[in-house]
Amino acid sequence: MGRPWDVDDRLWELIEPLLPPWPEKAPGPRPVPDRQCLQGILFVLHTGIGWEDLPQELGFGSGMTCWRRLHRWTEAGVFDQMHQILLAKLNAANRIDWSRAAMDGSHIDAKKGAPEQARRRSTAANPAPNIT
């Protein structure tokens, strides 16, 4: 088994088409290939190191390069799409134990929810005074 941040060819074939094209107006050539940046992102997330501490000798580019690519891909919805594709593939291969799944409704609108969001009391130590 490889390292958790390695992206093998089969996985890359699923991910690469989801990535947005490189901006035409970007100055200069793309400095680091997308696959290496993705592996750099996974390395940072797996190890918990800071972006600025990403070792250059690993060939993933700088931490800021990886962070910018992560931000760009997140804005483009790449990770949501990737999640859906991988879930569908795992489900089709019967690799998900749904008896261990949990549903969390905190991110889903209630079917008969209130017409507007209820105002919640602040938990801040010293909430700012209301100036309206």
N, C-alpha and C positions, 0 to 999 in steps of 0.2 A: 504494500500500500504506500502511496506517495505522501508527500507532505500535504497538509490540509489546504494550503494556498495554491497548490499546483492545479492548473486547469488543463485536463487532458483533451485530446483531439475531439472526442465524441461530445464532451460538454461544450467545447468551444464552437462546434458546429451549430449547437442550439442557441448560443449566446450571440455570436457575431452578427447575425442578421438583425438583431434587436437594437444594435448600437446605431445612434444617429450618425449621419455622414459628417466628416470633418468640415468645419466651416470654411467656405471658400475664401473668405476675407481674413483668415487667420494668418498672421505674419510668419513667414518661413515655413519649412516643412514640419510635419508632425514629429516631435522629438522622440517620442517613445511609442512603440506599437501598443494598440489597445489591449492585447492579451497580456503583455507584461504589466501594464498599468492595473488591469484587473487583479493580477496575481499580487501586485504590491498592495492594493486595497485589501485583499483577503489576508495578506501577511499582517498588516497593521491591525485589522479587526481580530485576527486570531491571537496575536501576541499581546495586544493591548498597549503597544508602544505608541508614543506620540508620532504624528505625521513627520515632524522635523527629525525624528530619530531613525527613519527608514534607512537601513544601510545601503549606500550606493553600490557596493560590490555585488549586491544581489541582482542588479540589472533591471530593477523595476522602475527606474527613474527616481526623481526626487520625491519626497513626501508631498510637497506642494503640487507637483505635476499629478500625482495620484489623487490627491484631494480634489483638485480642479476637475479631473475627469469624473470622479465620483459625483461631484456636485452637478456637472453637466448631464450625466446619465440619470441621476435621480430626477432632475427637472424634466427630462424626456420620458420618464416613466419606465425606464429599462428594467429596473429591479422588480416592479410590480408585474410586468409582462413575464419576466424570467420566473418569478415565483409561480405564476399561473401555469406556465408550460411545464415546469418541473413537477408541480403537484399533479397535473394531469398524467404525466408519464409515470410517476411513481404509483398513482392510483391504478392506472391501466395494467401495471406490472404486479399489482396486488402487494405493493411494498409498504403500504400505510396501514397501521393498526388503528382503525377508526374508533375502536373501543377505548383507546387512550386519549382521544381528542377531547378538547374542552372548547366550549363556545363562550366568547366574551362579547357582550353586547355593548361595550363602552364605545365602540367605533361605528356602530350601526344605528341609524335613526329608528326610533320606536315606531311601530306600525300606527298606533293611535297616540303619538307623542303630542306634547303641548305645542301650540302654534308658534310660540317663540321661546327662546332659551330663558330659563328662570335665572334671575340674578342670584349669584352665590356670595356668601359672606367670605371676605378675604381671610386667608390664613397667614398673611404677612405679619411680621412682628410689629411694624409701625406703618399701617396703610396710609397712603397719601390722602390728604383731605379732599373731599368732593368740592370742586370749584364750580359746578354747574348749578 
